[in-house]
Amino acid sequence: MNNTFIRESRDYKMIQEIKNVVKNILDIDLDDADSTISRKTKNVDARMIYFYLARNATNLSYEKLGKTIYPIKDHSTVLCNVKKAKQYIEIDKIFSSKLHGVNEKYKTIDLRIRDEEMSLEEAVDKIRGLEALNKEISNKNVELLDTIKDLIPLLRSHRVYLIREGYDMKLSKLYNYLKNNLSLREA
């Protein structure tokens, strides 16, 4: 592999991880000349997915991205692959599914790499941010539960009305759910 950037850089780590994910999920080795030359759909899709994710995950130019696989690809080839991937995401469900699978696996690896590079101060700030987000979510949950509790008397009155009109409330999925989960008892 002809790398024009420092091996220890974050971009190098990201490139290697994206290649590994593509290899593990799509079973295509982007460092194997036979795989990168082949025009079979699975190989073409793997290259497009690789270039699309690598372009979005790194600060590398199209030219440098082309040099990350063997045989080396021209910058216009990389640009074409990225553009096609964007188009295929919209129109090709199979391609979109493949990209989604690779991207989900890649995201977990990306987070791990970011965490490895994080300083103590950044880690503490991240924890504080997560704690604040957790508190915000908890407060919204309390608000939602209060709203549901406020709706219970209204639901009871509607239930009574529906029973008077001849509806069998024992068959109501909503009523049964509320009865089992929110202590909505017979009126």
N, C-alpha and C positions, 0 to 999 in steps of 0.2 A: 504494500500500500504506500502510495506516495503522499505523505502528509506535508503540507506547507505551513503547518502551525505547530506550536509546541505541544508535545504529547501530554504534558501534565495540565494543560489548560482545561477549563470547564467545557469548552466546545468539543475538545477531543473526547472527553468522557461522554458527552451527550451523543456524539456521533457513534461511538462504540456501543453504547447502550441501545440506541435506535437500531443499529445493525443486528445486535443480539436479539432484540425483540422480534424484528422481522424474520430472522432466522428461526427462532423458536415457534412463532405463531404461524408464519406462512411457509416455513420449511424451504426458504431460499437463502443461500449464502451469497451476500453481496460482495464478498472478497474472492469469489470463485468466478473465473473468466467465463466458464460455460453458462453460469446462471445470469451473468450480466450482459452477455451477448444474445442469449436466446430471446426469440420473439414470441414465445408461448405466453398466453394471457396471464398465467400465474406469475411468470417472471417479470413481465411488463408492469403488472399491478404492484408487485413488490418494490420495483424501482420507483414507481410513481409515489407510492406511500412513503418510502424512505426519503426521497427528495422533498416531498411536501412537509413531512414532520421535521426533517433536519433543517429546512429553511426556516420553519416557524420556531424551532427550539434554539437555534444558534445565531450568531452574528456573522456567519460566513457568507461570502459572496457566492454567486452561482458558479463562478470559475473554481473557487476553492472546494465547493461541494462536489463538483465534477471530479476532482482529484481524490476524493475520499473512497472511491470504489475502483476496482480493477476490472477491465481496462478503463482508463481515465475517460470521462465524458466531457464533452465541450460545454461551455457555459450555456449555449443556446439549447442544448439537449436538456440540461437541468431545468432551465426556464420553461421549456415546453412541457416537461413532466409535471412541474408545479402547477402550471395553468390547467393542464388536462385533469390533474387530480381535483382541482377546485370545481371544474365542470362535472366530472364524474360523481362527485359527492352529491350533486343535485339530481342527477338523472339515472345513475346506476346503483340500484339497491345492493347488489352483491358487492360491488367495489366499496360502497359506503360502509357496509357491514364489516368488510375486511379492515378498512381504515379505522373504524371505530374500535374494533378488537385490539388492534396494534396500539392505537392511541391510549386506550384505557390502561393497558399494561405499561406503556411508556410513562404515563402520568405518575404512577406510583414510583417508578425508578427516578423520574425527574425530581420528585419531592425528596427522595432519599439523598440524591446528589446535592440538592440545595441545603438539606439539613447538615450534611457532612461539612459543607463550606461555611456554615453559620458560626458567627462569633458568639461568645457568651451573652453579650449585650443584646444581640439580635435574637437569640433564643429566648431570653427573658422578655423582650418586647413581643415576640410572637406568642408566648404563653399568656401575657397580659391581654393581648388582643383576643385570643381565643376565650379567655375567661370572660371578657366583656361581651363577646358574642354569645357565649353560653348564658350569661345573665339576661341579655336581651331576649333570647329565645325563651327562657324560663318565664320571663314577665309576659311575653305574648301568649304562652300556654295558659298562664293564670287568667289572663283576660278572656281567652277563648272559653275556658271552663266556666267563668262567671257568666259569659254570654249564654252558654248552653243552659246553665242553671236558671237564668232569667226566662228562657224559652219554655221550660218544663210546664209552668202553669198554662201557658198558651197551648202547648201540645195536648195537655189534659183536656182543656175545653174543646179543642178540635176533635179529640177522640170521642168525647161524650156526644158531640154533634153528629159525628159519623155513625156512631152506634144507633142513635135515634133515627138516622136516615136509612138504616138497614145494612150498613157495611160491617163485615166480620173483621174486627180488629185483631183477632188471633192470627190472621194471615199476613198482617202488616210487618214486613221486614224491618222497616224503620222503627215501628213501635217496639218490636221484640228486641232490637238492638239497644234502644234507649232504656227499655225496661231492665235488661240484663246488665248494662254498663253504667247507668246513671240513676239507679234507684227510682225509676219512674214506675210507680205501682198503680194498681187498679184505682180508679177515681171513685 
